[in-house]
Amino acid sequence: MAPSPVIELRRARSWKRAAAWALDGAPFAVLAWWSASWLGAEPTLLIPVLAALALAGFVYQLLCTWLLGATFGKRAAGLRVVGPDGARPGLGRSARRAAAAVLGVMLFGIGTLVALFTRSGRGLHDFAAGTAVVEAP
């Protein structure tokens, strides 16, 4: 029986993660800005729209991570999301990661900014889901 190949995963560089965040977040930021400028500061109108954008962000993160192993921004930056076994995360892990990512963004981006300051390069959403963002082979 042949030995199993050794797969080495390299932590994603911070600048690549920031580029992926910008690419993934830009459409949502534009929609939020447009909604706020069109609807004004009226909370009864704006809150449901922002809630719908948060839900859309959750679904985007969930489906991309679960089905593709990376969002479109991460793919463009040459990154992928992996679970503890080095494989693409399953549905439950992807859902936890997506929920924590949306929550982290709603808390002024603190969840994602943590990734820039941790030794492992993992954000709060990665810690919550047991995932990591690595360089794609």
Buried (B, 14 or more C-beta within 10 A) or exposed (E): EEEEEEEEBEBBBEEBBBBBBEBBBEBBEEBBEEBBEEBEEEEEEBEEBBEEBBEBBBEBBBBBBBEBBBBBBBBBBBBBBBBEEEEBBEEEBBBBBBBBBBBBBEEEEEBBBBBEEEEEBBBBBBBBBBBBBBBBE
